[in-house]
Every structure is written in C-alpha cells, then in structure tokens.
Amino acid sequence: MRLHAFSYLVLYNVMFVLPLLHYWWCPMYWGATSMQLGGVLQRHLVTVKLGTGMLLSGLGIWLLSRGI
C-alpha cells in the first residue's frame, strides 16, 4: 500500500508541481513581469480552468474505476 501511495505522490508531482515550476521559472528567466504574466492568465483563464477540470475529472473517474 505504501508503494502505491508513494507512486501516486510522484505522479502528482510530475503532472502538477513540475509544470507549475516550469511555467513560473521560464518567463521570469526571460524577463517577464508579473503584470505581463497576469495578463496572459486573464486571457487564457477559461481554457486553463476547463483543462484542469477535465484532467481532474478524468483522474477521479480513473481512481474510482480502480476502486482506490
């Protein structure tokens, strides 16, 4: 059971934490300001929310189907 829990923790980090760090680090490295990043987020907010919702719903269905 511990191995399954650890593998899900690793999967979570790979799918969510590493991309967040990537999207935070790359624009800062190239000199983008927080105002520019905020504008990009406002323009793509609906797409980001829909994508996240679909991903989490799919993950939830997958977990429920496996009986976890």
Buried (B, 14 or more C-beta within 10 A) or exposed (E): EEEEEEEEEEEEEEEEEEEEEEEEEEBEEEEEEEEEBEEEEEEEEEEEEEEEEEEEEEBEEEEEEEEE
